[in-house]
Amino acid sequence: MGVRTVFYAFFFFLLCMRVGELLLAKRNERIVKAMGAKEFGQAHYRWIVLLHVAFLFSFFLEALMKGATLSSWWPFLLPLFFAVQLLRIWALFSLGVFWNTKIFVVPNVIVQKGPYRFLRHPNYVVVVLEIVLIPLLFRAYITAIVFSLLNAYLLSIRISAEEQALATMTNYNEIQKRPRFFPAK
């Protein structure tokens, strides 16, 4: 298999994952709205969508401009990427119908299983790691740096909005007083 074929297959895999996530998010949106969910953070959501589309576009172009060749670190980076995908799947399955790309809060519902027992926002950890790992796999260093900084800024807004929403509609603040990285008692 040629170098470009590997790159195109990897990029196609990324696109399929994103499309699948969007379809799942749309389905979950209908379900949680029927459960009385309220949406928060609409003002910044379009910027998150733009960031993720621009990230994929930038990665694609920069990697192709550099010959779409794998980094010499790929034997370390690729397994790490797949480990991150396992964390994504764990987070998604743990949240079930409550997982979404938007911020929806169902009154008095907080998921505290799976990785959410240990981390407040494991799905955002996944996104942070992906925005570094994906470009590094194909030597797209500028994309890794620029989009890591942009993502950090947007996540600071999003996490704040999400935590405020959870605090408004659930006992989130009480739950977050518990220690992290240790199983709940």
MODELLER restraints for C-alpha pairs under 7 A, 6 or more apart:
rsr = mdl.restraints
at = mdl.atoms
rsr.add(forms.Gaussian(group=physical.xy_distance, feature=features.Distance(at['CA:3:A'], at['CA:68:A']), mean=6.69, stdev=0.5))
rsr.add(forms.Gaussian(group=physical.xy_distance, feature=features.Distance(at['CA:3:A'], at['CA:69:A']), mean=5.94, stdev=0.5))
rsr.add(forms.Gaussian(group=physical.xy_distance, feature=features.Distance(at['CA:4:A'], at['CA:68:A']), mean=5.80, stdev=0.5))
rsr.add(forms.Gaussian(group=physical.xy_distance, feature=features.Distance(at['CA:7:A'], at['CA:68:A']), mean=5.99, stdev=0.5))
rsr.add(forms.Gaussian(group=physical.xy_distance, feature=features.Distance(at['CA:25:A'], at['CA:99:A']), mean=6.87, stdev=0.5))
rsr.add(forms.Gaussian(group=physical.xy_distance, feature=features.Distance(at['CA:25:A'], at['CA:100:A']), mean=4.67, stdev=0.5))
rsr.add(forms.Gaussian(group=physical.xy_distance, feature=features.Distance(at['CA:25:A'], at['CA:101:A']), mean=6.06, stdev=0.5))
rsr.add(forms.Gaussian(group=physical.xy_distance, feature=features.Distance(at['CA:28:A'], at['CA:97:A']), mean=5.00, stdev=0.5))
rsr.add(forms.Gaussian(group=physical.xy_distance, feature=features.Distance(at['CA:28:A'], at['CA:98:A']), mean=6.60, stdev=0.5))
rsr.add(forms.Gaussian(group=physical.xy_distance, feature=features.Distance(at['CA:28:A'], at['CA:99:A']), mean=6.93, stdev=0.5))
rsr.add(forms.Gaussian(group=physical.xy_distance, feature=features.Distance(at['CA:28:A'], at['CA:100:A']), mean=6.69, stdev=0.5))
rsr.add(forms.Gaussian(group=physical.xy_distance, feature=features.Distance(at['CA:31:A'], at['CA:97:A']), mean=6.93, stdev=0.5))
rsr.add(forms.Gaussian(group=physical.xy_distance, feature=features.Distance(at['CA:32:A'], at['CA:98:A']), mean=6.76, stdev=0.5))
rsr.add(forms.Gaussian(group=physical.xy_distance, feature=features.Distance(at['CA:32:A'], at['CA:106:A']), mean=6.75, stdev=0.5))
rsr.add(forms.Gaussian(group=physical.xy_distance, feature=features.Distance(at['CA:35:A'], at['CA:106:A']), mean=6.73, stdev=0.5))
rsr.add(forms.Gaussian(group=physical.xy_distance, feature=features.Distance(at['CA:36:A'], at['CA:106:A']), mean=5.90, stdev=0.5))
rsr.add(forms.Gaussian(group=physical.xy_distance, feature=features.Distance(at['CA:37:A'], at['CA:104:A']), mean=5.76, stdev=0.5))
rsr.add(forms.Gaussian(group=physical.xy_distance, feature=features.Distance(at['CA:37:A'], at['CA:105:A']), mean=5.04, stdev=0.5))
rsr.add(forms.Gaussian(group=physical.xy_distance, feature=features.Distance(at['CA:37:A'], at['CA:106:A']), mean=4.05, stdev=0.5))
rsr.add(forms.Gaussian(group=physical.xy_distance, feature=features.Distance(at['CA:37:A'], at['CA:107:A']), mean=6.68, stdev=0.5))
rsr.add(forms.Gaussian(group=physical.xy_distance, feature=features.Distance(at['CA:38:A'], at['CA:104:A']), mean=5.49, stdev=0.5))
rsr.add(forms.Gaussian(group=physical.xy_distance, feature=features.Distance(at['CA:38:A'], at['CA:105:A']), mean=5.46, stdev=0.5))
rsr.add(forms.Gaussian(group=physical.xy_distance, feature=features.Distance(at['CA:38:A'], at['CA:106:A']), mean=6.52, stdev=0.5))
rsr.add(forms.Gaussian(group=physical.xy_distance, feature=features.Distance(at['CA:39:A'], at['CA:103:A']), mean=5.66, stdev=0.5))
rsr.add(forms.Gaussian(group=physical.xy_distance, feature=features.Distance(at['CA:39:A'], at['CA:104:A']), mean=4.50, stdev=0.5))
rsr.add(forms.Gaussian(group=physical.xy_distance, feature=features.Distance(at['CA:39:A'], at['CA:105:A']), mean=6.58, stdev=0.5))
rsr.add(forms.Gaussian(group=physical.xy_distance, feature=features.Distance(at['CA:40:A'], at['CA:103:A']), mean=5.32, stdev=0.5))
rsr.add(forms.Gaussian(group=physical.xy_distance, feature=features.Distance(at['CA:40:A'], at['CA:104:A']), mean=6.32, stdev=0.5))
rsr.add(forms.Gaussian(group=physical.xy_distance, feature=features.Distance(at['CA:40:A'], at['CA:165:A']), mean=6.60, stdev=0.5))
rsr.add(forms.Gaussian(group=physical.xy_distance, feature=features.Distance(at['CA:41:A'], at['CA:103:A']), mean=6.33, stdev=0.5))
rsr.add(forms.Gaussian(group=physical.xy_distance, feature=features.Distance(at['CA:41:A'], at['CA:161:A']), mean=6.00, stdev=0.5))
rsr.add(forms.Gaussian(group=physical.xy_distance, feature=features.Distance(at['CA:45:A'], at['CA:102:A']), mean=6.92, stdev=0.5))
rsr.add(forms.Gaussian(group=physical.xy_distance, feature=features.Distance(at['CA:48:A'], at['CA:154:A']), mean=6.91, stdev=0.5))
rsr.add(forms.Gaussian(group=physical.xy_distance, feature=features.Distance(at['CA:55:A'], at['CA:147:A']), mean=6.48, stdev=0.5))
rsr.add(forms.Gaussian(group=physical.xy_distance, feature=features.Distance(at['CA:58:A'], at['CA:143:A']), mean=6.15, stdev=0.5))
rsr.add(forms.Gaussian(group=physical.xy_distance, feature=features.Distance(at['CA:59:A'], at['CA:135:A']), mean=5.90, stdev=0.5))
rsr.add(forms.Gaussian(group=physical.xy_distance, feature=features.Distance(at['CA:59:A'], at['CA:140:A']), mean=6.25, stdev=0.5))
rsr.add(forms.Gaussian(group=physical.xy_distance, feature=features.Distance(at['CA:59:A'], at['CA:143:A']), mean=5.89, stdev=0.5))
rsr.add(forms.Gaussian(group=physical.xy_distance, feature=features.Distance(at['CA:62:A'], at['CA:140:A']), mean=5.51, stdev=0.5))
rsr.add(forms.Gaussian(group=physical.xy_distance, feature=features.Distance(at['CA:63:A'], at['CA:138:A']), mean=5.70, stdev=0.5))
rsr.add(forms.Gaussian(group=physical.xy_distance, feature=features.Distance(at['CA:63:A'], at['CA:139:A']), mean=6.48, stdev=0.5))
rsr.add(forms.Gaussian(group=physical.xy_distance, feature=features.Distance(at['CA:63:A'], at['CA:140:A']), mean=5.30, stdev=0.5))
rsr.add(forms.Gaussian(group=physical.xy_distance, feature=features.Distance(at['CA:68:A'], at['CA:138:A']), mean=6.02, stdev=0.5))
rsr.add(forms.Gaussian(group=physical.xy_distance, feature=features.Distance(at['CA:69:A'], at['CA:138:A']), mean=5.59, stdev=0.5))
rsr.add(forms.Gaussian(group=physical.xy_distance, feature=features.Distance(at['CA:70:A'], at['CA:137:A']), mean=5.68, stdev=0.5))
rsr.add(forms.Gaussian(group=physical.xy_distance, feature=features.Distance(at['CA:70:A'], at['CA:138:A']), mean=4.54, stdev=0.5))
rsr.add(forms.Gaussian(group=physical.xy_distance, feature=features.Distance(at['CA:70:A'], at['CA:139:A']), mean=6.79, stdev=0.5))
rsr.add(forms.Gaussian(group=physical.xy_distance, feature=features.Distance(at['CA:71:A'], at['CA:136:A']), mean=6.81, stdev=0.5))
rsr.add(forms.Gaussian(group=physical.xy_distance, feature=features.Distance(at['CA:71:A'], at['CA:137:A']), mean=5.29, stdev=0.5))
rsr.add(forms.Gaussian(group=physical.xy_distance, feature=features.Distance(at['CA:71:A'], at['CA:138:A']), mean=5.34, stdev=0.5))
rsr.add(forms.Gaussian(group=physical.xy_distance, feature=features.Distance(at['CA:71:A'], at['CA:139:A']), mean=5.50, stdev=0.5))
rsr.add(forms.Gaussian(group=physical.xy_distance, feature=features.Distance(at['CA:74:A'], at['CA:137:A']), mean=5.68, stdev=0.5))
rsr.add(forms.Gaussian(group=physical.xy_distance, feature=features.Distance(at['CA:77:A'], at['CA:133:A']), mean=6.54, stdev=0.5))
rsr.add(forms.Gaussian(group=physical.xy_distance, feature=features.Distance(at['CA:77:A'], at['CA:137:A']), mean=6.22, stdev=0.5))
rsr.add(forms.Gaussian(group=physical.xy_distance, feature=features.Distance(at['CA:78:A'], at['CA:137:A']), mean=6.99, stdev=0.5))
rsr.add(forms.Gaussian(group=physical.xy_distance, feature=features.Distance(at['CA:81:A'], at['CA:130:A']), mean=6.98, stdev=0.5))
rsr.add(forms.Gaussian(group=physical.xy_distance, feature=features.Distance(at['CA:81:A'], at['CA:133:A']), mean=6.39, stdev=0.5))
rsr.add(forms.Gaussian(group=physical.xy_distance, feature=features.Distance(at['CA:84:A'], at['CA:126:A']), mean=5.91, stdev=0.5))
rsr.add(forms.Gaussian(group=physical.xy_distance, feature=features.Distance(at['CA:87:A'], at['CA:126:A']), mean=6.95, stdev=0.5))
rsr.add(forms.Gaussian(group=physical.xy_distance, feature=features.Distance(at['CA:88:A'], at['CA:123:A']), mean=6.00, stdev=0.5))
rsr.add(forms.Gaussian(group=physical.xy_distance, feature=features.Distance(at['CA:88:A'], at['CA:126:A']), mean=6.14, stdev=0.5))
rsr.add(forms.Gaussian(group=physical.xy_distance, feature=features.Distance(at['CA:90:A'], at['CA:114:A']), mean=6.63, stdev=0.5))
rsr.add(forms.Gaussian(group=physical.xy_distance, feature=features.Distance(at['CA:90:A'], at['CA:115:A']), mean=6.96, stdev=0.5))
rsr.add(forms.Gaussian(group=physical.xy_distance, feature=features.Distance(at['CA:91:A'], at['CA:114:A']), mean=6.65, stdev=0.5))
rsr.add(forms.Gaussian(group=physical.xy_distance, feature=features.Distance(at['CA:91:A'], at['CA:115:A']), mean=6.10, stdev=0.5))
rsr.add(forms.Gaussian(group=physical.xy_distance, feature=features.Distance(at['CA:91:A'], at['CA:122:A']), mean=6.56, stdev=0.5))
rsr.add(forms.Gaussian(group=physical.xy_distance, feature=features.Distance(at['CA:91:A'], at['CA:123:A']), mean=6.19, stdev=0.5))
rsr.add(forms.Gaussian(group=physical.xy_distance, feature=features.Distance(at['CA:92:A'], at['CA:99:A']), mean=6.04, stdev=0.5))
rsr.add(forms.Gaussian(group=physical.xy_distance, feature=features.Distance(at['CA:94:A'], at['CA:113:A']), mean=6.09, stdev=0.5))
rsr.add(forms.Gaussian(group=physical.xy_distance, feature=features.Distance(at['CA:94:A'], at['CA:114:A']), mean=5.36, stdev=0.5))
rsr.add(forms.Gaussian(group=physical.xy_distance, feature=features.Distance(at['CA:95:A'], at['CA:111:A']), mean=6.20, stdev=0.5))
rsr.add(forms.Gaussian(group=physical.xy_distance, feature=features.Distance(at['CA:103:A'], at['CA:162:A']), mean=6.33, stdev=0.5))
rsr.add(forms.Gaussian(group=physical.xy_distance, feature=features.Distance(at['CA:105:A'], at['CA:165:A']), mean=6.96, stdev=0.5))
rsr.add(forms.Gaussian(group=physical.xy_distance, feature=features.Distance(at['CA:105:A'], at['CA:166:A']), mean=6.48, stdev=0.5))
rsr.add(forms.Gaussian(group=physical.xy_distance, feature=features.Distance(at['CA:107:A'], at['CA:169:A']), mean=5.06, stdev=0.5))
rsr.add(forms.Gaussian(group=physical.xy_distance, feature=features.Distance(at['CA:107:A'], at['CA:170:A']), mean=5.95, stdev=0.5))
rsr.add(forms.Gaussian(group=physical.xy_distance, feature=features.Distance(at['CA:108:A'], at['CA:169:A']), mean=6.08, stdev=0.5))
rsr.add(forms.Gaussian(group=physical.xy_distance, feature=features.Distance(at['CA:108:A'], at['CA:170:A']), mean=4.35, stdev=0.5))
rsr.add(forms.Gaussian(group=physical.xy_distance, feature=features.Distance(at['CA:108:A'], at['CA:171:A']), mean=6.90, stdev=0.5))
rsr.add(forms.Gaussian(group=physical.xy_distance, feature=features.Distance(at['CA:109:A'], at['CA:170:A']), mean=6.44, stdev=0.5))
rsr.add(forms.Gaussian(group=physical.xy_distance, feature=features.Distance(at['CA:115:A'], at['CA:122:A']), mean=6.40, stdev=0.5))
rsr.add(forms.Gaussian(group=physical.xy_distance, feature=features.Distance(at['CA:116:A'], at['CA:122:A']), mean=6.75, stdev=0.5))
rsr.add(forms.Gaussian(group=physical.xy_distance, feature=features.Distance(at['CA:117:A'], at['CA:183:A']), mean=6.14, stdev=0.5))
rsr.add(forms.Gaussian(group=physical.xy_distance, feature=features.Distance(at['CA:117:A'], at['CA:184:A']), mean=6.68, stdev=0.5))
rsr.add(forms.Gaussian(group=physical.xy_distance, feature=features.Distance(at['CA:118:A'], at['CA:180:A']), mean=5.04, stdev=0.5))
rsr.add(forms.Gaussian(group=physical.xy_distance, feature=features.Distance(at['CA:118:A'], at['CA:181:A']), mean=4.31, stdev=0.5))
rsr.add(forms.Gaussian(group=physical.xy_distance, feature=features.Distance(at['CA:118:A'], at['CA:182:A']), mean=6.09, stdev=0.5))
rsr.add(forms.Gaussian(group=physical.xy_distance, feature=features.Distance(at['CA:118:A'], at['CA:183:A']), mean=6.68, stdev=0.5))
rsr.add(forms.Gaussian(group=physical.xy_distance, feature=features.Distance(at['CA:119:A'], at['CA:180:A']), mean=6.23, stdev=0.5))
rsr.add(forms.Gaussian(group=physical.xy_distance, feature=features.Distance(at['CA:119:A'], at['CA:181:A']), mean=6.62, stdev=0.5))
rsr.add(forms.Gaussian(group=physical.xy_distance, feature=features.Distance(at['CA:128:A'], at['CA:148:A']), mean=6.94, stdev=0.5))
rsr.add(forms.Gaussian(group=physical.xy_distance, feature=features.Distance(at['CA:131:A'], at['CA:144:A']), mean=6.08, stdev=0.5))
rsr.add(forms.Gaussian(group=physical.xy_distance, feature=features.Distance(at['CA:131:A'], at['CA:147:A']), mean=6.72, stdev=0.5))
rsr.add(forms.Gaussian(group=physical.xy_distance, feature=features.Distance(at['CA:131:A'], at['CA:148:A']), mean=6.09, stdev=0.5))
rsr.add(forms.Gaussian(group=physical.xy_distance, feature=features.Distance(at['CA:132:A'], at['CA:144:A']), mean=4.96, stdev=0.5))
rsr.add(forms.Gaussian(group=physical.xy_distance, feature=features.Distance(at['CA:132:A'], at['CA:148:A']), mean=6.61, stdev=0.5))
rsr.add(forms.Gaussian(group=physical.xy_distance, feature=features.Distance(at['CA:135:A'], at['CA:141:A']), mean=6.34, stdev=0.5))
rsr.add(forms.Gaussian(group=physical.xy_distance, feature=features.Distance(at['CA:135:A'], at['CA:143:A']), mean=6.33, stdev=0.5))
rsr.add(forms.Gaussian(group=physical.xy_distance, feature=features.Distance(at['CA:135:A'], at['CA:144:A']), mean=5.47, stdev=0.5))
rsr.add(forms.Gaussian(group=physical.xy_distance, feature=features.Distance(at['CA:136:A'], at['CA:144:A']), mean=6.71, stdev=0.5))
rsr.add(forms.Gaussian(group=physical.xy_distance, feature=features.Distance(at['CA:166:A'], at['CA:172:A']), mean=5.73, stdev=0.5))
rsr.add(forms.Gaussian(group=physical.xy_distance, feature=features.Distance(at['CA:167:A'], at['CA:173:A']), mean=5.79, stdev=0.5))
